[in-house]
Amino acid sequence: QVQLVESGGGLVQPGGSLRLSCVASRSINIISAMGWYRQAPGKQRELVARISTDDNATDTDSVKGRFTISRDDAKNTMHLQMNNLRPEDTAVYYCNIQSITLPTFKVNNYWGQGTQVTVSS
């Protein structure tokens, strides 16, 4: 299977910035969805941002104007630039890629191992 490796998490003060990276072990021919999710203690995993194959990005309301998702197909890489971080952004962040395998149209869901982001003074 495809393996997703995440990096870039850490401890940052409120108002600071971090850039998360997600690298796939190999290229994926047909991607139906890709994005970043996060899970805070005691809460369910939630969608943070997603990006389409034509680079159209959609962010959840709580991060709009602060987070930017991007991808680089040549490097099999997806990024999440996080600016003006807030304490409520503290969570484990996961990258996700959903692909379709032909000719059966089977849907495959790949997850990274997660990277901790802590926003605190």
GIFENTA-V116571 format. One record per residue. N is the residue number from 1. RES is the residue in one small letter. SS is DSSP state (H for helix, E for strand, C for the rest). Layout:
BEGIN
n;res;ss
N;RES;SS
N;RES;SS
END
This chain:
BEGIN
n;res;ss
1;q;C
2;v;C
3;q;C
4;l;E
5;v;E
6;e;E
7;s;E
8;g;C
9;g;C
10;g;E
11;l;E
12;v;E
13;q;C
14;p;C
15;g;C
16;g;C
17;s;C
18;l;E
19;r;E
20;l;E
21;s;E
22;c;E
23;v;E
24;a;E
25;s;C
26;r;C
27;s;C
28;i;C
29;n;C
30;i;C
31;i;E
32;s;E
33;a;E
34;m;E
35;g;E
36;w;E
37;y;E
38;r;E
39;q;E
40;a;C
41;p;C
42;g;C
43;k;C
44;q;C
45;r;C
46;e;E
47;l;E
48;v;E
49;a;E
50;r;E
51;i;E
52;s;C
53;t;C
54;d;C
55;d;C
56;n;C
57;a;E
58;t;E
59;d;E
60;t;C
61;d;H
62;s;H
63;v;H
64;k;C
65;g;C
66;r;C
67;f;E
68;t;E
69;i;E
70;s;E
71;r;E
72;d;E
73;d;H
74;a;H
75;k;H
76;n;C
77;t;E
78;m;E
79;h;E
80;l;E
81;q;E
82;m;E
83;n;C
84;n;C
85;l;C
86;r;C
87;p;H
88;e;H
89;d;H
90;t;C
91;a;E
92;v;E
93;y;E
94;y;E
95;c;E
96;n;E
97;i;E
98;q;E
99;s;E
100;i;E
101;t;E
102;l;C
103;p;C
104;t;C
105;f;C
106;k;E
107;v;E
108;n;E
109;n;E
110;y;E
111;w;E
112;g;E
113;q;C
114;g;C
115;t;E
116;q;E
117;v;E
118;t;E
119;v;E
120;s;C
121;s;C
END
